[in-house]
Amino acid sequence: MEKDACVICGTETVYDPETPVEQRLNYVEGTGQLCQNCAERLENGGQYPAPVLAICPHCHFANIGEGEVGVVICKRCQKMFNR
């Protein structure tokens, strides 16, 4: 089953999309799910590049990443095409 991705780095988290946010660790209201590494880095004052919104041309999923605003294939579709 597909898992939610971290909104900072895109890494797959341990949570299913159907898991209520009240039952999750590292969920940031208004932002989304963080992986354990990004949550720890954020708690310890780590710096992140400014997130940029891009839209996957295949599934139309909004990606959060680095670089310029534009069209970027999401990690979910990359995995599917790399099989």
BELWO-V903661 format. One record per helix or strand. SS is the DSSP state (a for helix, b for strand). FROM is the first residue (numbers start at 1). TO is the last residue. If there is no record, write none. Layout:
BEGIN
ss->[SS | SS]
from->[FROM | FROM]
to->[TO | TO]
END
This chain:
BEGIN
ss->[b | b | a | b | b | a | b | b | b | a]
from->[3 | 12 | 21 | 27 | 32 | 36 | 52 | 62 | 70 | 75]
to->[5 | 16 | 23 | 28 | 33 | 43 | 55 | 65 | 71 | 81]
END
